[in-house]
Amino acid sequence: MATALDTLCGQAYGARQYHLLGVYKQRAMVVLGLACVPIALVWARAGEILVFLGQDPDIAAEAGAYARWLIPSLLVYVPLQCHVRFLQTQSVVLPVTASSCVTALCHLAVCWALVYKAGLGSRGAALSNAVSYAVNLVMLALYVRLSTACKGTWSGFSKDGLMELGRFTKLAVPSAMMICLEWWSFEILVLLSGLLPNPQLETSVLSICLNTGALLYMIPLGLTYSISTRVSNELGAGQPQAAKLATKVVMYMTLSEGLVISLTMTLLRGVWGYMYSNEQEVVTYIAKMLPILGISFFIDGLHSSLSGVLTGCGMQKIGAAVNLGAFYLIGIPMAVLLAFVFHLNGMGLWLGIVCGSITKLLFLIFISWFIDWEKEAGEAKNRVFSSSLPVA
């Protein structure tokens, strides 16, 4: 839901309506905070829900405990994400990068202390997220409060931050669906893997694949955030041709990094599994999966950048509809067919999602090709200046 700020703050910044950025950030914190209540309730009962869905009781119990201990992280993750988007849409990325680096280093120490020293195991791993997010939030909040870079965009909390929450929600919900519908499809793979023969092996391998994808996806995700910021800024500034040029540039960059990373994953397939497990059966299975994962990563990077273009334009509803069709009408049904009918097991599950990713890419290429950039610039201007706040 926080990606709604990529559109709103980005276009407002491009239109030089700097005072709106702080107001949008406040609205986001209120709406996202309320949205976390049902999430916390689901996490509190995650173990029981997983058993109801037919998962292995031991695996479900461990996952449920992890989810409960993850709840405190919601309290700091909401304002953290809002601060990150607030700064990124102003192209203030160095402080975000620096705070993330410091947090990553601290996270290693915190994780070790809670998991091993305190003996909390996976519960400590979950709790360490809350501690690390809090460290990151404090650094960014201090920067926003003290830096002259944010002098025009942040003037403190005000009652304006409680206005037009419904209007913000109308963009935030499809923004969330645009991301969640895709991400949930990958999570469904792990749930389905628990229904396969030898669920311990299958869930282990699919979880490692999911974490590998999440780790390497950070590279194209950076390009996604960059293009959404660039497009929103240019449209807000009334420069549609610059937004179109930025779209072409990011696609060339995504193609290049996707080829390099996918090739690297394939070459390292024999040793990659050892980073996650010392069980030879798991390592061998991962080696078979990595070439498929490399193809998936390459395709995901391309359609991720195009999704960033849609976000910059404020076209999240279209992006959500594409994800719904690509992954839930094609990807998941194909995964079930290949895994359970053709007995390809975990490999079949991932091949099915690759089919969904290819479908999404084709849809987004078609949509992006026919974007009316002049029209989008006009709509960005209307979105910014239709605010109930006085124009600065």
C-alpha positions as CSV (number, residue, x, y, z in Angstrom):
1,M,0.0,0.0,0.0
2,A,2.9,2.3,0.6
3,T,3.7,2.3,-3.1
4,A,0.8,4.7,-3.6
5,L,3.3,7.3,-2.3
6,D,5.5,6.6,-5.4
7,T,2.7,8.0,-7.4
8,L,1.4,10.8,-5.2
9,C,4.6,12.1,-3.7
10,G,6.5,11.6,-7.0
11,Q,4.0,13.6,-9.1
12,A,3.6,16.3,-6.4
13,Y,7.4,16.7,-6.2
14,G,7.6,17.0,-10.0
15,A,4.9,19.7,-9.9
16,R,6.8,21.6,-7.2
17,Q,4.0,21.2,-4.7
18,Y,6.5,20.2,-2.0
19,H,4.2,20.8,0.9
20,L,2.0,17.9,-0.2
21,L,4.7,15.2,0.3
22,G,4.6,15.5,4.1
23,V,0.8,15.4,4.1
24,Y,0.7,12.3,1.9
25,K,3.3,10.6,4.2
26,Q,1.0,11.2,7.2
27,R,-2.0,9.9,5.4
28,A,-0.1,6.8,4.5
29,M,0.9,6.1,8.0
30,V,-2.7,6.3,9.2
31,V,-4.1,4.1,6.5
32,L,-1.4,1.6,6.6
33,G,-1.5,1.4,10.4
34,L,-5.2,0.6,10.2
35,A,-4.6,-2.0,7.6
36,C,-2.1,-3.8,9.9
37,V,-4.8,-4.7,12.4
38,P,-6.3,-7.6,10.4
39,I,-2.8,-8.7,9.3
40,A,-1.8,-9.0,13.0
41,L,-5.0,-11.0,13.7
42,V,-4.2,-13.5,10.9
43,W,-0.5,-13.8,12.0
44,A,-1.7,-14.5,15.5
45,R,-3.6,-17.6,14.3
46,A,-1.3,-18.5,11.4
47,G,-0.5,-22.0,12.9
48,E,-4.2,-23.0,13.1
49,I,-4.9,-21.6,9.6
50,L,-2.0,-23.6,8.1
51,V,-3.3,-26.8,9.7
52,F,-6.8,-26.1,8.4
53,L,-5.3,-25.7,4.9
54,G,-3.8,-29.2,5.2
55,Q,-0.2,-28.4,6.0
56,D,2.1,-30.7,8.1
57,P,1.3,-30.0,11.8
58,D,4.9,-29.7,12.8
59,I,5.7,-27.2,10.0
60,A,2.5,-25.3,10.7
61,A,3.4,-25.0,14.4
62,E,6.8,-23.6,13.7
63,A,5.5,-21.2,11.1
64,G,2.7,-20.1,13.4
65,A,5.2,-19.3,16.2
66,Y,7.4,-17.3,13.8
67,A,4.4,-15.3,12.6
68,R,3.3,-14.4,16.1
69,W,6.7,-13.1,17.0
70,L,6.8,-11.1,13.8
71,I,3.8,-9.0,14.8
72,P,5.9,-6.3,16.7
73,S,7.7,-5.6,13.4
74,L,4.5,-4.2,12.0
75,L,4.6,-1.3,14.4
76,V,7.8,0.1,13.0
77,Y,7.6,-1.2,9.5
78,V,4.7,1.1,8.6
79,P,6.4,4.4,9.4
80,L,9.7,3.0,8.0
81,Q,8.2,2.3,4.6
82,C,6.5,5.7,4.5
83,H,9.8,7.5,5.3
84,V,11.6,5.5,2.6
85,R,9.0,6.3,-0.1
86,F,8.9,9.9,1.1
87,L,12.7,10.3,0.5
88,Q,12.9,8.2,-2.6
89,T,10.3,10.2,-4.5
90,Q,12.5,13.3,-3.9
91,S,15.5,11.4,-5.3
92,V,17.1,11.5,-1.8
93,V,18.5,8.0,-2.0
94,L,22.0,8.3,-0.3
95,P,20.6,8.5,3.3
96,V,18.2,5.6,2.6
97,T,21.1,3.5,1.3
98,A,23.4,4.5,4.2
99,S,20.7,3.7,6.8
100,S,20.0,0.4,5.1
101,C,23.7,-0.6,5.1
102,V,24.0,0.3,8.8
103,T,20.8,-1.7,9.6
104,A,22.0,-4.7,7.6
105,L,25.2,-4.8,9.7
106,C,23.2,-4.4,12.9
107,H,20.8,-7.1,11.9
108,L,23.6,-9.7,11.7
109,A,24.5,-8.9,15.3
110,V,20.9,-8.7,16.5
111,C,19.9,-11.9,14.8
112,W,22.9,-13.8,16.2
113,A,22.2,-12.5,19.7
114,L,18.5,-13.4,19.7
115,V,18.7,-16.7,17.7
116,Y,21.8,-18.2,19.4
117,K,22.8,-16.2,22.4
118,A,19.3,-15.8,23.8
119,G,18.3,-19.2,22.5
120,L,15.1,-18.0,20.9
121,G,15.7,-19.8,17.6
122,S,13.3,-18.9,14.8
123,R,11.3,-16.7,17.2
124,G,14.4,-14.6,17.7
125,A,14.8,-14.4,14.0
126,A,11.3,-12.9,13.7
127,L,11.8,-10.5,16.6
128,S,15.1,-9.3,15.1
129,N,13.2,-7.8,12.3
130,A,11.4,-5.4,14.6
131,V,14.7,-4.3,16.2
132,S,16.4,-3.8,12.9
133,Y,13.4,-1.9,11.4
134,A,13.4,0.3,14.5
135,V,17.1,1.2,14.0
136,N,16.4,2.1,10.4
137,L,13.4,4.2,11.2
138,V,15.2,6.2,13.9
139,M,18.0,7.1,11.5
140,L,15.6,8.1,8.7
141,A,13.3,10.1,11.0
142,L,16.2,12.0,12.4
143,Y,17.4,12.8,8.9
144,V,14.0,14.0,7.8
145,R,13.7,16.2,10.9
146,L,17.2,17.7,10.9
147,S,18.2,17.8,7.2
148,T,17.8,20.9,5.1
149,A,17.0,18.6,2.1
150,C,13.5,18.0,3.6
151,K,12.9,21.5,4.8
152,G,10.3,22.2,2.1
153,T,8.6,18.8,2.2
154,W,8.3,18.2,5.9
155,S,6.9,20.7,8.3
156,G,5.7,18.4,11.0
157,F,2.4,16.6,11.8
158,S,-0.8,18.4,11.0
159,K,-4.5,17.8,10.9
160,D,-4.3,17.8,7.1
161,G,-2.7,14.3,7.4
162,L,-6.1,13.0,8.6
163,M,-8.0,14.4,5.6
164,E,-9.0,12.6,2.4
165,L,-8.0,9.2,3.8
166,G,-10.6,7.6,1.6
167,R,-9.0,9.1,-1.5
168,F,-5.6,7.9,-0.5
169,T,-7.0,4.4,0.2
170,K,-8.5,4.2,-3.3
171,L,-5.0,4.4,-4.7
172,A,-3.3,2.4,-1.9
173,V,-5.6,-0.7,-2.3
174,P,-4.9,-1.3,-6.0
175,S,-1.2,-0.5,-5.3
176,A,-1.2,-3.3,-2.7
177,M,-3.1,-5.7,-5.0
178,M,-0.6,-5.0,-7.8
179,I,2.2,-6.3,-5.6
180,C,0.4,-8.8,-3.4
181,L,-1.4,-10.7,-6.1
182,E,2.0,-11.5,-7.6
183,W,3.8,-12.2,-4.4
184,W,1.0,-14.3,-3.0
185,S,1.1,-16.5,-6.0
186,F,4.7,-17.5,-5.1
187,E,3.7,-18.0,-1.4
188,I,0.9,-20.3,-2.7
189,L,3.7,-22.4,-4.3
190,V,5.1,-23.1,-0.8
191,L,1.6,-24.0,0.5
192,L,1.1,-26.4,-2.4
193,S,4.5,-27.9,-1.9
194,G,3.3,-29.0,1.5
195,L,0.7,-31.2,-0.2
196,L,3.3,-33.0,-2.3
197,P,5.0,-36.3,-1.4
198,N,7.9,-35.7,1.0
199,P,6.6,-32.2,2.1
200,Q,9.6,-31.5,4.3
201,L,11.9,-31.7,1.3
202,E,9.6,-29.8,-1.0
203,T,8.8,-27.0,1.4
204,S,12.5,-26.6,2.2
205,V,13.4,-26.3,-1.5
206,L,10.6,-24.0,-2.4
207,S,11.3,-21.8,0.6
208,I,14.9,-21.6,-0.4
209,C,13.9,-20.7,-4.0
210,L,11.6,-18.1,-2.7
211,N,14.3,-16.6,-0.5
212,T,16.8,-16.7,-3.3
213,G,14.3,-14.9,-5.6
214,A,13.7,-12.3,-2.9
215,L,17.4,-11.8,-2.4
216,L,18.3,-11.3,-6.1
217,Y,15.0,-9.5,-6.8
218,M,16.3,-6.5,-4.8
219,I,18.4,-5.5,-7.9
220,P,15.6,-5.2,-10.4
221,L,13.4,-3.8,-7.6
222,G,15.8,-0.9,-7.3
223,L,15.3,-0.2,-10.9
224,T,11.6,-0.5,-10.4
225,Y,11.6,2.2,-7.7
226,S,13.9,4.3,-9.8
227,I,11.6,4.3,-12.8
228,S,8.5,4.8,-10.8
229,T,10.1,7.9,-9.3
230,R,11.5,9.2,-12.6
231,V,8.2,8.7,-14.4
232,S,6.1,10.3,-11.7
233,N,8.5,13.2,-11.4
234,E,8.5,13.9,-15.1
235,L,4.8,13.6,-15.5
236,G,4.2,15.9,-12.5
237,A,6.6,18.4,-14.1
238,G,4.6,18.2,-17.4
239,Q,7.4,16.5,-19.4
240,P,5.8,13.3,-20.9
241,Q,8.6,12.7,-23.4
242,A,11.2,12.6,-20.7
243,A,9.1,9.9,-18.9
244,K,8.9,7.9,-22.1
245,L,12.7,8.1,-22.6
246,A,13.3,7.0,-19.0
247,T,11.1,3.9,-19.7
248,K,13.2,2.9,-22.6
249,V,16.4,3.4,-20.7
250,V,15.3,1.3,-17.7
251,M,14.3,-1.6,-20.0
252,Y,17.8,-1.7,-21.5
253,M,19.3,-1.7,-18.0
254,T,17.0,-4.5,-16.8
255,L,17.8,-6.6,-19.8
256,S,21.5,-6.3,-19.1
257,E,21.5,-7.0,-15.3
258,G,19.0,-9.8,-15.8
259,L,21.3,-11.7,-18.2
260,V,24.3,-11.3,-15.9
261,I,22.4,-12.5,-12.8
262,S,20.6,-15.4,-14.5
263,L,23.9,-16.6,-16.0
264,T,25.6,-16.4,-12.6
265,M,22.8,-18.3,-10.9
266,T,23.1,-21.1,-13.4
267,L,26.9,-21.3,-13.1
268,L,26.7,-21.5,-9.3
269,R,23.9,-24.0,-9.2
270,G,26.1,-26.7,-7.7
271,V,27.1,-24.7,-4.6
272,W,24.2,-22.3,-4.1
273,G,22.2,-24.7,-1.9
274,Y,25.0,-24.8,0.7
275,M,24.2,-21.2,1.7
276,Y,20.9,-22.4,3.0
277,S,21.3,-26.1,4.0
278,N,24.0,-28.7,4.6
279,E,21.7,-31.6,3.6
280,Q,22.9,-33.1,0.3
281,E,19.4,-34.0,-0.8
282,V,18.3,-30.3,-0.6
283,V,21.5,-29.0,-2.2
284,T,21.0,-31.4,-5.2
285,Y,17.4,-30.5,-5.6
286,I,18.3,-26.8,-5.5
287,A,20.9,-27.4,-8.3
288,K,18.2,-28.7,-10.5
289,M,15.9,-25.8,-9.7
290,L,18.3,-22.9,-10.2
291,P,18.3,-22.8,-14.1
292,I,14.5,-22.5,-13.9
293,L,14.8,-19.9,-11.2
294,G,17.3,-18.0,-13.4
295,I,14.7,-17.8,-16.2
296,S,12.1,-16.7,-13.8
297,F,14.3,-14.0,-12.4
298,F,15.1,-12.6,-15.8
299,I,11.4,-12.4,-16.8
300,D,10.4,-11.0,-13.4
301,G,13.0,-8.2,-13.7
302,L,11.5,-7.1,-17.0
303,H,7.9,-7.0,-16.0
304,S,8.9,-5.5,-12.6
305,S,10.3,-2.4,-14.4
306,L,7.2,-2.1,-16.5
307,S,5.1,-2.3,-13.3
308,G,7.2,0.6,-12.0
309,V,6.2,2.6,-15.1
310,L,2.5,1.9,-14.4
311,T,3.0,3.0,-10.7
312,G,4.6,6.2,-11.8
313,C,1.6,6.9,-14.0
314,G,-0.9,6.0,-11.3
315,M,-2.2,3.0,-13.3
316,Q,-2.2,0.5,-10.4
317,K,-5.7,-0.8,-11.1
318,I,-4.5,-2.0,-14.5
319,G,-1.4,-3.6,-13.0
320,A,-3.5,-5.4,-10.4
321,A,-5.9,-6.7,-13.1
322,V,-2.9,-8.0,-15.1
323,N,-1.5,-9.8,-12.1
324,L,-4.9,-11.4,-11.3
325,G,-5.2,-12.7,-14.8
326,A,-1.6,-13.8,-15.4
327,F,-1.0,-15.6,-12.1
328,Y,-4.4,-16.8,-11.0
329,L,-6.0,-17.8,-14.3
330,I,-2.8,-19.1,-15.9
331,G,0.2,-19.4,-13.5
332,I,-1.3,-21.2,-10.5
333,P,-3.5,-23.6,-12.6
334,M,-0.5,-24.5,-14.7
335,A,1.6,-25.1,-11.5
336,V,-1.1,-27.4,-10.2
337,L,-1.3,-29.3,-13.5
338,L,2.5,-29.7,-13.9
339,A,3.1,-30.7,-10.2
340,F,0.1,-32.9,-9.4
341,V,-1.0,-34.3,-12.8
342,F,2.3,-34.6,-14.6
343,H,4.1,-35.3,-11.2
344,L,6.9,-32.8,-11.7
345,N,6.5,-31.9,-8.0
346,G,8.3,-28.7,-6.9
347,M,9.9,-28.1,-10.4
348,G,6.4,-28.2,-11.9
349,L,5.1,-25.7,-9.4
350,W,7.8,-23.2,-10.4
351,L,7.4,-23.8,-14.1
352,G,3.7,-23.0,-13.8
353,I,4.5,-19.6,-12.2
354,V,7.0,-19.0,-15.0
355,C,4.1,-19.4,-17.4
356,G,2.3,-16.7,-15.4
357,S,5.3,-14.4,-15.4
358,I,5.6,-14.7,-19.2
359,T,1.9,-13.9,-19.6
360,K,2.3,-10.8,-17.4
361,L,5.3,-9.6,-19.3
362,L,3.4,-9.8,-22.6
363,F,0.4,-7.9,-21.2
364,L,2.6,-5.1,-19.8
365,I,4.6,-4.7,-23.0
366,F,1.3,-4.3,-24.9
367,I,0.0,-1.8,-22.3
368,S,3.2,0.2,-22.1
369,W,3.5,0.4,-25.9
370,F,0.2,2.2,-26.1
371,I,0.6,4.6,-23.1
372,D,-0.6,8.1,-24.1
373,W,2.2,10.1,-22.3
374,E,0.6,13.5,-23.0
375,K,-2.7,12.3,-21.4
376,E,-0.8,10.8,-18.4
377,A,0.9,14.1,-17.8
378,G,-2.4,15.9,-17.8
379,E,-3.9,13.4,-15.3
380,A,-0.9,13.8,-13.1
381,K,-1.4,17.6,-13.0
382,N,-5.1,17.1,-12.2
383,R,-4.2,14.6,-9.4
384,V,-1.8,17.0,-7.8
385,F,-3.8,20.2,-8.0
386,S,-7.1,18.7,-7.1
387,S,-5.9,18.3,-3.5
388,S,-8.1,20.1,-1.0
389,L,-4.9,21.7,0.4
390,P,-4.0,25.3,-0.7
391,V,-1.5,25.3,-3.5
392,A,1.9,26.5,-2.4
